[in-house]
Amino acid sequence: MAELLATYNKAPTEVLDYTIDWETLLAGDTIATSTWSVDTGLTEDSESETTTLAIIWISGGTVDKQYTCTNTIVTTGGRTRVRSIAINVIER
């Protein structure tokens, strides 16, 4: 299981972006590829990356449920790293 970095709250009608900053763990390496997996029930609207950041835009979800979004990166140096964030869908 991937290390959980943070937990966020969002309403089901919100479309929000979430970022994992990999710079410290990269130690001079850079992101070559980034992929996200999202629990069923959330919608991944888009994803992108820079050399040190992985970004995902999320919408949807069911109130009072928690979802996990997991980011896997492969670096230009050939390393693979995996981290997750949790999203609680709440009534606003």
PyMOL Python script that loads the backbone (N, CA, C, O; Angstrom):
from pymol import cmd

cmd.read_pdbstr("""\
ATOM      1  N   MET A   1       0.832  -1.182   0.000  1.00  0.00           N
ATOM      2  CA  MET A   1       0.000   0.000   0.000  1.00  0.00           C
ATOM      3  C   MET A   1       0.874   1.242   0.000  1.00  0.00           C
ATOM      4  O   MET A   1       1.889   1.296   0.695  1.00  0.00           O
ATOM      5  N   ALA A   2       0.483   2.235  -0.776  1.00  0.00           N
ATOM      6  CA  ALA A   2       1.265   3.467  -0.896  1.00  0.00           C
ATOM      7  C   ALA A   2       1.134   4.328   0.353  1.00  0.00           C
ATOM      8  O   ALA A   2       0.101   4.323   1.021  1.00  0.00           O
ATOM      9  N   GLU A   3       2.183   5.057   0.651  1.00  0.00           N
ATOM     10  CA  GLU A   3       2.157   5.987   1.775  1.00  0.00           C
ATOM     11  C   GLU A   3       1.103   7.060   1.527  1.00  0.00           C
ATOM     12  O   GLU A   3       1.020   7.618   0.433  1.00  0.00           O
ATOM     13  N   LEU A   4       0.295   7.347   2.553  1.00  0.00           N
ATOM     14  CA  LEU A   4      -0.731   8.379   2.465  1.00  0.00           C
ATOM     15  C   LEU A   4      -0.112   9.709   2.865  1.00  0.00           C
ATOM     16  O   LEU A   4       0.355   9.871   3.992  1.00  0.00           O
ATOM     17  N   LEU A   5      -0.111  10.670   1.930  1.00  0.00           N
ATOM     18  CA  LEU A   5       0.524  11.959   2.174  1.00  0.00           C
ATOM     19  C   LEU A   5      -0.388  12.983   2.832  1.00  0.00           C
ATOM     20  O   LEU A   5       0.069  13.765   3.666  1.00  0.00           O
ATOM     21  N   ALA A   6      -1.671  12.995   2.475  1.00  0.00           N
ATOM     22  CA  ALA A   6      -2.576  14.022   2.986  1.00  0.00           C
ATOM     23  C   ALA A   6      -4.014  13.577   2.800  1.00  0.00           C
ATOM     24  O   ALA A   6      -4.316  12.688   2.004  1.00  0.00           O
ATOM     25  N   THR A   7      -4.901  14.229   3.566  1.00  0.00           N
ATOM     26  CA  THR A   7      -6.334  14.014   3.427  1.00  0.00           C
ATOM     27  C   THR A   7      -6.992  15.364   3.168  1.00  0.00           C
ATOM     28  O   THR A   7      -6.716  16.345   3.858  1.00  0.00           O
ATOM     29  N   TYR A   8      -7.865  15.400   2.164  1.00  0.00           N
ATOM     30  CA  TYR A   8      -8.545  16.632   1.761  1.00  0.00           C
ATOM     31  C   TYR A   8     -10.049  16.428   1.822  1.00  0.00           C
ATOM     32  O   TYR A   8     -10.538  15.302   1.739  1.00  0.00           O
ATOM     33  N   ASN A   9     -10.784  17.539   1.969  1.00  0.00           N
ATOM     34  CA  ASN A   9     -12.241  17.530   1.919  1.00  0.00           C
ATOM     35  C   ASN A   9     -12.713  18.240   0.663  1.00  0.00           C
ATOM     36  O   ASN A   9     -12.125  19.245   0.262  1.00  0.00           O
ATOM     37  N   LYS A  10     -13.767  17.733   0.037  1.00  0.00           N
ATOM     38  CA  LYS A  10     -14.389  18.392  -1.106  1.00  0.00           C
ATOM     39  C   LYS A  10     -15.870  18.058  -1.128  1.00  0.00           C
ATOM     40  O   LYS A  10     -16.295  17.009  -0.647  1.00  0.00           O
ATOM     41  N   ALA A  11     -16.647  18.973  -1.698  1.00  0.00           N
ATOM     42  CA  ALA A  11     -18.068  18.725  -1.918  1.00  0.00           C
ATOM     43  C   ALA A  11     -18.230  17.975  -3.231  1.00  0.00           C
ATOM     44  O   ALA A  11     -17.368  18.085  -4.103  1.00  0.00           O
ATOM     45  N   PRO A  12     -19.307  17.217  -3.400  1.00  0.00           N
ATOM     46  CA  PRO A  12     -19.475  16.445  -4.629  1.00  0.00           C
ATOM     47  C   PRO A  12     -19.608  17.315  -5.881  1.00  0.00           C
ATOM     48  O   PRO A  12     -19.337  16.846  -6.986  1.00  0.00           O
ATOM     49  N   THR A  13     -20.017  18.563  -5.723  1.00  0.00           N
ATOM     50  CA  THR A  13     -20.177  19.451  -6.881  1.00  0.00           C
ATOM     51  C   THR A  13     -18.898  20.199  -7.244  1.00  0.00           C
ATOM     52  O   THR A  13     -18.836  20.836  -8.295  1.00  0.00           O
ATOM     53  N   GLU A  14     -17.888  20.131  -6.398  1.00  0.00           N
ATOM     54  CA  GLU A  14     -16.637  20.849  -6.656  1.00  0.00           C
ATOM     55  C   GLU A  14     -15.745  20.081  -7.632  1.00  0.00           C
ATOM     56  O   GLU A  14     -15.725  18.851  -7.647  1.00  0.00           O
ATOM     57  N   VAL A  15     -15.015  20.834  -8.438  1.00  0.00           N
ATOM     58  CA  VAL A  15     -13.965  20.295  -9.299  1.00  0.00           C
ATOM     59  C   VAL A  15     -12.675  20.947  -8.822  1.00  0.00           C
ATOM     60  O   VAL A  15     -12.483  22.152  -8.979  1.00  0.00           O
ATOM     61  N   LEU A  16     -11.785  20.135  -8.232  1.00  0.00           N
ATOM     62  CA  LEU A  16     -10.587  20.686  -7.589  1.00  0.00           C
ATOM     63  C   LEU A  16      -9.335  19.968  -8.062  1.00  0.00           C
ATOM     64  O   LEU A  16      -9.370  18.817  -8.497  1.00  0.00           O
ATOM     65  N   ASP A  17      -8.224  20.695  -7.959  1.00  0.00           N
ATOM     66  CA  ASP A  17      -6.931  20.115  -8.305  1.00  0.00           C
ATOM     67  C   ASP A  17      -6.167  19.748  -7.038  1.00  0.00           C
ATOM     68  O   ASP A  17      -6.267  20.423  -6.014  1.00  0.00           O
ATOM     69  N   TYR A  18      -5.409  18.673  -7.130  1.00  0.00           N
ATOM     70  CA  TYR A  18      -4.576  18.179  -6.038  1.00  0.00           C
ATOM     71  C   TYR A  18      -3.189  17.913  -6.597  1.00  0.00           C
ATOM     72  O   TYR A  18      -3.038  17.399  -7.705  1.00  0.00           O
ATOM     73  N   THR A  19      -2.178  18.272  -5.812  1.00  0.00           N
ATOM     74  CA  THR A  19      -0.799  18.183  -6.287  1.00  0.00           C
ATOM     75  C   THR A  19       0.056  17.402  -5.303  1.00  0.00           C
ATOM     76  O   THR A  19      -0.048  17.584  -4.090  1.00  0.00           O
ATOM     77  N   ILE A  20       0.893  16.540  -5.832  1.00  0.00           N
ATOM     78  CA  ILE A  20       1.947  15.915  -5.033  1.00  0.00           C
ATOM     79  C   ILE A  20       3.263  16.525  -5.494  1.00  0.00           C
ATOM     80  O   ILE A  20       3.618  16.473  -6.672  1.00  0.00           O
ATOM     81  N   ASP A  21       3.973  17.103  -4.537  1.00  0.00           N
ATOM     82  CA  ASP A  21       5.283  17.705  -4.808  1.00  0.00           C
ATOM     83  C   ASP A  21       6.355  16.660  -4.479  1.00  0.00           C
ATOM     84  O   ASP A  21       6.594  16.335  -3.316  1.00  0.00           O
ATOM     85  N   TRP A  22       6.984  16.152  -5.523  1.00  0.00           N
ATOM     86  CA  TRP A  22       7.959  15.075  -5.383  1.00  0.00           C
ATOM     87  C   TRP A  22       9.391  15.578  -5.223  1.00  0.00           C
ATOM     88  O   TRP A  22      10.305  14.769  -5.062  1.00  0.00           O
ATOM     89  N   GLU A  23       9.608  16.875  -5.263  1.00  0.00           N
ATOM     90  CA  GLU A  23      10.959  17.426  -5.351  1.00  0.00           C
ATOM     91  C   GLU A  23      11.927  16.882  -4.297  1.00  0.00           C
ATOM     92  O   GLU A  23      13.045  16.489  -4.630  1.00  0.00           O
ATOM     93  N   THR A  24      11.510  16.858  -3.042  1.00  0.00           N
ATOM     94  CA  THR A  24      12.401  16.390  -1.975  1.00  0.00           C
ATOM     95  C   THR A  24      12.811  14.933  -2.173  1.00  0.00           C
ATOM     96  O   THR A  24      13.983  14.590  -2.017  1.00  0.00           O
ATOM     97  N   LEU A  25      11.848  14.073  -2.519  1.00  0.00           N
ATOM     98  CA  LEU A  25      12.158  12.656  -2.720  1.00  0.00           C
ATOM     99  C   LEU A  25      12.978  12.413  -3.988  1.00  0.00           C
ATOM    100  O   LEU A  25      13.702  11.421  -4.082  1.00  0.00           O
ATOM    101  N   LEU A  26      12.865  13.312  -4.952  1.00  0.00           N
ATOM    102  CA  LEU A  26      13.583  13.117  -6.214  1.00  0.00           C
ATOM    103  C   LEU A  26      15.085  13.340  -6.073  1.00  0.00           C
ATOM    104  O   LEU A  26      15.869  12.752  -6.818  1.00  0.00           O
ATOM    105  N   ALA A  27      15.491  14.175  -5.135  1.00  0.00           N
ATOM    106  CA  ALA A  27      16.911  14.433  -4.867  1.00  0.00           C
ATOM    107  C   ALA A  27      17.702  14.713  -6.149  1.00  0.00           C
ATOM    108  O   ALA A  27      18.760  14.129  -6.385  1.00  0.00           O
ATOM    109  N   GLY A  28      17.162  15.618  -6.967  1.00  0.00           N
ATOM    110  CA  GLY A  28      17.850  15.992  -8.204  1.00  0.00           C
ATOM    111  C   GLY A  28      17.377  15.260  -9.440  1.00  0.00           C
ATOM    112  O   GLY A  28      17.634  15.712 -10.556  1.00  0.00           O
ATOM    113  N   ASP A  29      16.694  14.146  -9.273  1.00  0.00           N
ATOM    114  CA  ASP A  29      16.108  13.412 -10.396  1.00  0.00           C
ATOM    115  C   ASP A  29      14.859  14.170 -10.846  1.00  0.00           C
ATOM    116  O   ASP A  29      14.457  15.124 -10.180  1.00  0.00           O
ATOM    117  N   THR A  30      14.243  13.778 -11.943  1.00  0.00           N
ATOM    118  CA  THR A  30      13.028  14.437 -12.420  1.00  0.00           C
ATOM    119  C   THR A  30      11.990  13.405 -12.849  1.00  0.00           C
ATOM    120  O   THR A  30      12.321  12.255 -13.139  1.00  0.00           O
ATOM    121  N   ILE A  31      10.732  13.835 -12.884  1.00  0.00           N
ATOM    122  CA  ILE A  31       9.637  12.962 -13.285  1.00  0.00           C
ATOM    123  C   ILE A  31       9.662  12.769 -14.802  1.00  0.00           C
ATOM    124  O   ILE A  31       9.666  13.741 -15.558  1.00  0.00           O
ATOM    125  N   ALA A  32       9.677  11.523 -15.234  1.00  0.00           N
ATOM    126  CA  ALA A  32       9.568  11.205 -16.662  1.00  0.00           C
ATOM    127  C   ALA A  32       8.113  10.918 -17.011  1.00  0.00           C
ATOM    128  O   ALA A  32       7.602  11.409 -18.017  1.00  0.00           O
ATOM    129  N   THR A  33       7.442  10.115 -16.169  1.00  0.00           N
ATOM    130  CA  THR A  33       6.018   9.822 -16.380  1.00  0.00           C
ATOM    131  C   THR A  33       5.296   9.836 -15.037  1.00  0.00           C
ATOM    132  O   THR A  33       5.878   9.543 -13.993  1.00  0.00           O
ATOM    133  N   SER A  34       4.018  10.183 -15.093  1.00  0.00           N
ATOM    134  CA  SER A  34       3.169  10.210 -13.911  1.00  0.00           C
ATOM    135  C   SER A  34       1.808   9.640 -14.293  1.00  0.00           C
ATOM    136  O   SER A  34       1.219  10.042 -15.297  1.00  0.00           O
ATOM    137  N   THR A  35       1.311   8.699 -13.485  1.00  0.00           N
ATOM    138  CA  THR A  35      -0.022   8.152 -13.715  1.00  0.00           C
ATOM    139  C   THR A  35      -0.771   8.149 -12.389  1.00  0.00           C
ATOM    140  O   THR A  35      -0.177   7.984 -11.323  1.00  0.00           O
ATOM    141  N   TRP A  36      -2.068   8.331 -12.472  1.00  0.00           N
ATOM    142  CA  TRP A  36      -2.931   8.336 -11.304  1.00  0.00           C
ATOM    143  C   TRP A  36      -3.940   7.201 -11.402  1.00  0.00           C
ATOM    144  O   TRP A  36      -4.413   6.882 -12.493  1.00  0.00           O
ATOM    145  N   SER A  37      -4.271   6.591 -10.269  1.00  0.00           N
ATOM    146  CA  SER A  37      -5.419   5.681 -10.190  1.00  0.00           C
ATOM    147  C   SER A  37      -6.355   6.255  -9.136  1.00  0.00           C
ATOM    148  O   SER A  37      -5.920   6.687  -8.069  1.00  0.00           O
ATOM    149  N   VAL A  38      -7.647   6.252  -9.452  1.00  0.00           N
ATOM    150  CA  VAL A  38      -8.656   6.898  -8.618  1.00  0.00           C
ATOM    151  C   VAL A  38      -9.727   5.879  -8.263  1.00  0.00           C
ATOM    152  O   VAL A  38     -10.197   5.135  -9.123  1.00  0.00           O
ATOM    153  N   ASP A  39     -10.109   5.849  -6.988  1.00  0.00           N
ATOM    154  CA  ASP A  39     -11.184   4.940  -6.564  1.00  0.00           C
ATOM    155  C   ASP A  39     -12.455   5.196  -7.368  1.00  0.00           C
ATOM    156  O   ASP A  39     -12.752   6.331  -7.738  1.00  0.00           O
ATOM    157  N   THR A  40     -13.193   4.134  -7.628  1.00  0.00           N
ATOM    158  CA  THR A  40     -14.485   4.233  -8.300  1.00  0.00           C
ATOM    159  C   THR A  40     -15.405   5.134  -7.489  1.00  0.00           C
ATOM    160  O   THR A  40     -15.508   5.004  -6.269  1.00  0.00           O
ATOM    161  N   GLY A  41     -16.072   6.048  -8.186  1.00  0.00           N
ATOM    162  CA  GLY A  41     -16.970   6.990  -7.535  1.00  0.00           C
ATOM    163  C   GLY A  41     -16.511   8.420  -7.682  1.00  0.00           C
ATOM    164  O   GLY A  41     -17.324   9.345  -7.679  1.00  0.00           O
ATOM    165  N   LEU A  42     -15.200   8.606  -7.812  1.00  0.00           N
ATOM    166  CA  LEU A  42     -14.635   9.917  -8.145  1.00  0.00           C
ATOM    167  C   LEU A  42     -14.392   9.946  -9.644  1.00  0.00           C
ATOM    168  O   LEU A  42     -14.258   8.904 -10.286  1.00  0.00           O
ATOM    169  N   THR A  43     -14.335  11.157 -10.193  1.00  0.00           N
ATOM    170  CA  THR A  43     -14.027  11.306 -11.612  1.00  0.00           C
ATOM    171  C   THR A  43     -12.707  12.037 -11.765  1.00  0.00           C
ATOM    172  O   THR A  43     -12.524  13.126 -11.220  1.00  0.00           O
ATOM    173  N   GLU A  44     -11.794  11.438 -12.502  1.00  0.00           N
ATOM    174  CA  GLU A  44     -10.542  12.117 -12.852  1.00  0.00           C
ATOM    175  C   GLU A  44     -10.821  12.944 -14.103  1.00  0.00           C
ATOM    176  O   GLU A  44     -11.062  12.398 -15.181  1.00  0.00           O
ATOM    177  N   ASP A  45     -10.786  14.267 -13.946  1.00  0.00           N
ATOM    178  CA  ASP A  45     -11.055  15.149 -15.076  1.00  0.00           C
ATOM    179  C   ASP A  45      -9.818  15.358 -15.951  1.00  0.00           C
ATOM    180  O   ASP A  45      -9.926  15.430 -17.175  1.00  0.00           O
ATOM    181  N   SER A  46      -8.654  15.454 -15.327  1.00  0.00           N
ATOM    182  CA  SER A  46      -7.403  15.564 -16.090  1.00  0.00           C
ATOM    183  C   SER A  46      -6.235  15.354 -15.146  1.00  0.00           C
ATOM    184  O   SER A  46      -6.384  15.388 -13.925  1.00  0.00           O
ATOM    185  N   GLU A  47      -5.082  15.138 -15.729  1.00  0.00           N
ATOM    186  CA  GLU A  47      -3.846  15.025 -14.958  1.00  0.00           C
ATOM    187  C   GLU A  47      -2.709  15.591 -15.776  1.00  0.00           C
ATOM    188  O   GLU A  47      -2.752  15.603 -17.006  1.00  0.00           O
ATOM    189  N   SER A  48      -1.687  16.061 -15.074  1.00  0.00           N
ATOM    190  CA  SER A  48      -0.503  16.594 -15.740  1.00  0.00           C
ATOM    191  C   SER A  48       0.670  16.484 -14.781  1.00  0.00           C
ATOM    192  O   SER A  48       0.498  16.139 -13.612  1.00  0.00           O
ATOM    193  N   GLU A  49       1.849  16.776 -15.275  1.00  0.00           N
ATOM    194  CA  GLU A  49       3.030  16.782 -14.423  1.00  0.00           C
ATOM    195  C   GLU A  49       4.042  17.783 -14.941  1.00  0.00           C
ATOM    196  O   GLU A  49       4.048  18.153 -16.115  1.00  0.00           O
ATOM    197  N   THR A  50       4.902  18.210 -14.020  1.00  0.00           N
ATOM    198  CA  THR A  50       6.096  18.983 -14.367  1.00  0.00           C
ATOM    199  C   THR A  50       7.270  18.073 -14.049  1.00  0.00           C
ATOM    200  O   THR A  50       7.082  16.868 -13.885  1.00  0.00           O
ATOM    201  N   THR A  51       8.448  18.609 -13.960  1.00  0.00           N
ATOM    202  CA  THR A  51       9.606  17.778 -13.619  1.00  0.00           C
ATOM    203  C   THR A  51       9.607  17.349 -12.153  1.00  0.00           C
ATOM    204  O   THR A  51      10.316  16.414 -11.783  1.00  0.00           O
ATOM    205  N   THR A  52       8.802  18.037 -11.300  1.00  0.00           N
ATOM    206  CA  THR A  52       8.780  17.705  -9.869  1.00  0.00           C
ATOM    207  C   THR A  52       7.383  17.587  -9.268  1.00  0.00           C
ATOM    208  O   THR A  52       7.250  17.171  -8.117  1.00  0.00           O
ATOM    209  N   LEU A  53       6.342  17.939 -10.015  1.00  0.00           N
ATOM    210  CA  LEU A  53       4.973  17.926  -9.490  1.00  0.00           C
ATOM    211  C   LEU A  53       4.080  17.002 -10.296  1.00  0.00           C
ATOM    212  O   LEU A  53       4.222  16.889 -11.513  1.00  0.00           O
ATOM    213  N   ALA A  54       3.147  16.334  -9.599  1.00  0.00           N
ATOM    214  CA  ALA A  54       2.104  15.540 -10.250  1.00  0.00           C
ATOM    215  C   ALA A  54       0.765  16.143  -9.840  1.00  0.00           C
ATOM    216  O   ALA A  54       0.482  16.291  -8.651  1.00  0.00           O
ATOM    217  N   ILE A  55      -0.063  16.492 -10.833  1.00  0.00           N
ATOM    218  CA  ILE A  55      -1.311  17.201 -10.584  1.00  0.00           C
ATOM    219  C   ILE A  55      -2.483  16.392 -11.140  1.00  0.00           C
ATOM    220  O   ILE A  55      -2.404  15.824 -12.229  1.00  0.00           O
ATOM    221  N   ILE A  56      -3.578  16.352 -10.361  1.00  0.00           N
ATOM    222  CA  ILE A  56      -4.804  15.693 -10.818  1.00  0.00           C
ATOM    223  C   ILE A  56      -5.984  16.601 -10.503  1.00  0.00           C
ATOM    224  O   ILE A  56      -6.024  17.231  -9.446  1.00  0.00           O
ATOM    225  N   TRP A  57      -6.942  16.666 -11.419  1.00  0.00           N
ATOM    226  CA  TRP A  57      -8.204  17.376 -11.220  1.00  0.00           C
ATOM    227  C   TRP A  57      -9.287  16.337 -10.988  1.00  0.00           C
ATOM    228  O   TRP A  57      -9.431  15.389 -11.759  1.00  0.00           O
ATOM    229  N   ILE A  58     -10.060  16.529  -9.898  1.00  0.00           N
ATOM    230  CA  ILE A  58     -11.058  15.549  -9.464  1.00  0.00           C
ATOM    231  C   ILE A  58     -12.425  16.208  -9.329  1.00  0.00           C
ATOM    232  O   ILE A  58     -12.540  17.349  -8.881  1.00  0.00           O
ATOM    233  N   SER A  59     -13.465  15.462  -9.727  1.00  0.00           N
ATOM    234  CA  SER A  59     -14.844  15.895  -9.492  1.00  0.00           C
ATOM    235  C   SER A  59     -15.647  14.704  -8.989  1.00  0.00           C
ATOM    236  O   SER A  59     -15.178  13.566  -8.997  1.00  0.00           O
ATOM    237  N   GLY A  60     -16.881  14.998  -8.546  1.00  0.00           N
ATOM    238  CA  GLY A  60     -17.796  13.931  -8.146  1.00  0.00           C
ATOM    239  C   GLY A  60     -17.572  13.414  -6.747  1.00  0.00           C
ATOM    240  O   GLY A  60     -16.969  14.070  -5.897  1.00  0.00           O
ATOM    241  N   GLY A  61     -18.076  12.219  -6.538  1.00  0.00           N
ATOM    242  CA  GLY A  61     -17.995  11.569  -5.243  1.00  0.00           C
ATOM    243  C   GLY A  61     -19.332  11.563  -4.530  1.00  0.00           C
ATOM    244  O   GLY A  61     -20.247  12.305  -4.887  1.00  0.00           O
ATOM    245  N   THR A  62     -19.431  10.730  -3.535  1.00  0.00           N
ATOM    246  CA  THR A  62     -20.632  10.578  -2.735  1.00  0.00           C
ATOM    247  C   THR A  62     -20.364  11.103  -1.334  1.00  0.00           C
ATOM    248  O   THR A  62     -19.340  10.786  -0.730  1.00  0.00           O
ATOM    249  N   VAL A  63     -21.291  11.911  -0.817  1.00  0.00           N
ATOM    250  CA  VAL A  63     -21.144  12.477   0.522  1.00  0.00           C
ATOM    251  C   VAL A  63     -20.932  11.372   1.544  1.00  0.00           C
ATOM    252  O   VAL A  63     -21.560  10.315   1.484  1.00  0.00           O
ATOM    253  N   ASP A  64     -20.034  11.641   2.483  1.00  0.00           N
ATOM    254  CA  ASP A  64     -19.679  10.751   3.590  1.00  0.00           C
ATOM    255  C   ASP A  64     -18.862   9.538   3.165  1.00  0.00           C
ATOM    256  O   ASP A  64     -18.791   8.551   3.897  1.00  0.00           O
ATOM    257  N   LYS A  65     -18.248   9.605   1.995  1.00  0.00           N
ATOM    258  CA  LYS A  65     -17.341   8.537   1.566  1.00  0.00           C
ATOM    259  C   LYS A  65     -15.934   9.092   1.459  1.00  0.00           C
ATOM    260  O   LYS A  65     -15.743  10.269   1.152  1.00  0.00           O
ATOM    261  N   GLN A  66     -14.946   8.238   1.714  1.00  0.00           N
ATOM    262  CA  GLN A  66     -13.551   8.600   1.523  1.00  0.00           C
ATOM    263  C   GLN A  66     -12.998   7.822   0.345  1.00  0.00           C
ATOM    264  O   GLN A  66     -13.250   6.625   0.203  1.00  0.00           O
ATOM    265  N   TYR A  67     -12.249   8.504  -0.490  1.00  0.00           N
ATOM    266  CA  TYR A  67     -11.661   7.923  -1.692  1.00  0.00           C
ATOM    267  C   TYR A  67     -10.149   8.081  -1.649  1.00  0.00           C
ATOM    268  O   TYR A  67      -9.625   9.001  -1.021  1.00  0.00           O
ATOM    269  N   THR A  68      -9.461   7.180  -2.321  1.00  0.00           N
ATOM    270  CA  THR A  68      -8.010   7.255  -2.426  1.00  0.00           C
ATOM    271  C   THR A  68      -7.612   7.489  -3.872  1.00  0.00           C
ATOM    272  O   THR A  68      -8.144   6.867  -4.792  1.00  0.00           O
ATOM    273  N   CYS A  69      -6.666   8.400  -4.052  1.00  0.00           N
ATOM    274  CA  CYS A  69      -6.070   8.669  -5.363  1.00  0.00           C
ATOM    275  C   CYS A  69      -4.585   8.366  -5.219  1.00  0.00           C
ATOM    276  O   CYS A  69      -3.913   8.935  -4.358  1.00  0.00           O
ATOM    277  N   THR A  70      -4.072   7.474  -6.059  1.00  0.00           N
ATOM    278  CA  THR A  70      -2.685   7.038  -5.957  1.00  0.00           C
ATOM    279  C   THR A  70      -1.913   7.482  -7.186  1.00  0.00           C
ATOM    280  O   THR A  70      -2.339   7.275  -8.323  1.00  0.00           O
ATOM    281  N   ASN A  71      -0.765   8.098  -6.930  1.00  0.00           N
ATOM    282  CA  ASN A  71       0.101   8.590  -7.991  1.00  0.00           C
ATOM    283  C   ASN A  71       1.359   7.730  -8.065  1.00  0.00           C
ATOM    284  O   ASN A  71       2.030   7.496  -7.060  1.00  0.00           O
ATOM    285  N   THR A  72       1.664   7.268  -9.267  1.00  0.00           N
ATOM    286  CA  THR A  72       2.890   6.513  -9.513  1.00  0.00           C
ATOM    287  C   THR A  72       3.730   7.307 -10.499  1.00  0.00           C
ATOM    288  O   THR A  72       3.267   7.663 -11.582  1.00  0.00           O
ATOM    289  N   ILE A  73       4.963   7.580 -10.113  1.00  0.00           N
ATOM    290  CA  ILE A  73       5.873   8.257 -11.039  1.00  0.00           C
ATOM    291  C   ILE A  73       7.045   7.349 -11.369  1.00  0.00           C
ATOM    292  O   ILE A  73       7.449   6.507 -10.567  1.00  0.00           O
ATOM    293  N   VAL A  74       7.576   7.537 -12.555  1.00  0.00           N
ATOM    294  CA  VAL A  74       8.848   6.933 -12.961  1.00  0.00           C
ATOM    295  C   VAL A  74       9.753   8.111 -13.285  1.00  0.00           C
ATOM    296  O   VAL A  74       9.352   9.032 -13.998  1.00  0.00           O
ATOM    297  N   THR A  75      10.963   8.082 -12.765  1.00  0.00           N
ATOM    298  CA  THR A  75      11.876   9.199 -12.961  1.00  0.00           C
ATOM    299  C   THR A  75      12.772   8.965 -14.175  1.00  0.00           C
ATOM    300  O   THR A  75      12.860   7.856 -14.703  1.00  0.00           O
ATOM    301  N   THR A  76      13.422  10.021 -14.593  1.00  0.00           N
ATOM    302  CA  THR A  76      14.360   9.900 -15.709  1.00  0.00           C
ATOM    303  C   THR A  76      15.528   8.987 -15.349  1.00  0.00           C
ATOM    304  O   THR A  76      16.181   8.429 -16.231  1.00  0.00           O
ATOM    305  N   GLY A  77      15.791   8.837 -14.045  1.00  0.00           N
ATOM    306  CA  GLY A  77      16.839   7.936 -13.578  1.00  0.00           C
ATOM    307  C   GLY A  77      16.379   6.496 -13.420  1.00  0.00           C
ATOM    308  O   GLY A  77      17.168   5.639 -13.022  1.00  0.00           O
ATOM    309  N   GLY A  78      15.085   6.207 -13.730  1.00  0.00           N
ATOM    310  CA  GLY A  78      14.585   4.844 -13.678  1.00  0.00           C
ATOM    311  C   GLY A  78      13.955   4.427 -12.358  1.00  0.00           C
ATOM    312  O   GLY A  78      13.602   3.261 -12.182  1.00  0.00           O
ATOM    313  N   ARG A  79      13.811   5.366 -11.430  1.00  0.00           N
ATOM    314  CA  ARG A  79      13.185   5.039 -10.148  1.00  0.00           C
ATOM    315  C   ARG A  79      11.666   5.095 -10.262  1.00  0.00           C
ATOM    316  O   ARG A  79      11.125   5.892 -11.028  1.00  0.00           O
ATOM    317  N   THR A  80      10.980   4.243  -9.494  1.00  0.00           N
ATOM    318  CA  THR A  80       9.520   4.272  -9.425  1.00  0.00           C
ATOM    319  C   THR A  80       9.131   4.604  -7.997  1.00  0.00           C
ATOM    320  O   THR A  80       9.613   3.991  -7.045  1.00  0.00           O
ATOM    321  N   ARG A  81       8.242   5.595  -7.865  1.00  0.00           N
ATOM    322  CA  ARG A  81       7.750   6.016  -6.547  1.00  0.00           C
ATOM    323  C   ARG A  81       6.228   6.020  -6.575  1.00  0.00           C
ATOM    324  O   ARG A  81       5.619   6.321  -7.602  1.00  0.00           O
ATOM    325  N   VAL A  82       5.602   5.676  -5.414  1.00  0.00           N
ATOM    326  CA  VAL A  82       4.142   5.621  -5.320  1.00  0.00           C
ATOM    327  C   VAL A  82       3.718   6.298  -4.019  1.00  0.00           C
ATOM    328  O   VAL A  82       4.241   5.992  -2.947  1.00  0.00           O
ATOM    329  N   ARG A  83       2.753   7.232  -4.131  1.00  0.00           N
ATOM    330  CA  ARG A  83       2.183   7.900  -2.967  1.00  0.00           C
ATOM    331  C   ARG A  83       0.695   8.119  -3.213  1.00  0.00           C
ATOM    332  O   ARG A  83       0.251   8.163  -4.360  1.00  0.00           O
ATOM    333  N   SER A  84      -0.080   8.258  -2.127  1.00  0.00           N
ATOM    334  CA  SER A  84      -1.524   8.441  -2.230  1.00  0.00           C
ATOM    335  C   SER A  84      -1.990   9.661  -1.454  1.00  0.00           C
ATOM    336  O   SER A  84      -1.319  10.141  -0.541  1.00  0.00           O
ATOM    337  N   ILE A  85      -3.169  10.150  -1.850  1.00  0.00           N
ATOM    338  CA  ILE A  85      -3.886  11.149  -1.077  1.00  0.00           C
ATOM    339  C   ILE A  85      -5.301  10.607  -0.850  1.00  0.00           C
ATOM    340  O   ILE A  85      -5.801   9.805  -1.639  1.00  0.00           O
ATOM    341  N   ALA A  86      -5.930  11.049   0.222  1.00  0.00           N
ATOM    342  CA  ALA A  86      -7.307  10.663   0.519  1.00  0.00           C
ATOM    343  C   ALA A  86      -8.196  11.876   0.330  1.00  0.00           C
ATOM    344  O   ALA A  86      -7.809  12.998   0.659  1.00  0.00           O
ATOM    345  N   ILE A  87      -9.389  11.650  -0.201  1.00  0.00           N
ATOM    346  CA  ILE A  87     -10.361  12.722  -0.396  1.00  0.00           C
ATOM    347  C   ILE A  87     -11.666  12.314   0.288  1.00  0.00           C
ATOM    348  O   ILE A  87     -12.286  11.311  -0.066  1.00  0.00           O
ATOM    349  N   ASN A  88     -12.065  13.117   1.274  1.00  0.00           N
ATOM    350  CA  ASN A  88     -13.345  12.940   1.946  1.00  0.00           C
ATOM    351  C   ASN A  88     -14.364  13.805   1.240  1.00  0.00           C
ATOM    352  O   ASN A  88     -14.156  15.010   1.093  1.00  0.00           O
ATOM    353  N   VAL A  89     -15.457  13.219   0.802  1.00  0.00           N
ATOM    354  CA  VAL A  89     -16.515  13.992   0.166  1.00  0.00           C
ATOM    355  C   VAL A  89     -17.513  14.362   1.263  1.00  0.00           C
ATOM    356  O   VAL A  89     -18.072  13.502   1.944  1.00  0.00           O
ATOM    357  N   ILE A  90     -17.714  15.678   1.409  1.00  0.00           N
ATOM    358  CA  ILE A  90     -18.538  16.196   2.498  1.00  0.00           C
ATOM    359  C   ILE A  90     -19.622  17.123   1.943  1.00  0.00           C
ATOM    360  O   ILE A  90     -19.513  17.642   0.832  1.00  0.00           O
ATOM    361  N   GLU A  91     -20.655  17.311   2.738  1.00  0.00           N
ATOM    362  CA  GLU A  91     -21.723  18.258   2.382  1.00  0.00           C
ATOM    363  C   GLU A  91     -21.229  19.655   2.725  1.00  0.00           C
ATOM    364  O   GLU A  91     -20.700  19.878   3.814  1.00  0.00           O
ATOM    365  N   ARG A  92     -21.399  20.589   1.808  1.00  0.00           N
ATOM    366  CA  ARG A  92     -21.005  21.989   2.087  1.00  0.00           C
ATOM    367  C   ARG A  92     -22.217  22.836   2.211  1.00  0.00           C
ATOM    368  O   ARG A  92     -22.107  24.040   2.444  1.00  0.00           O
TER     369      ARG A  92
END
""", "prot")
cmd.dss("prot")
cmd.show_as("cartoon", "prot")
cmd.util.cbc("prot")
cmd.orient("prot")
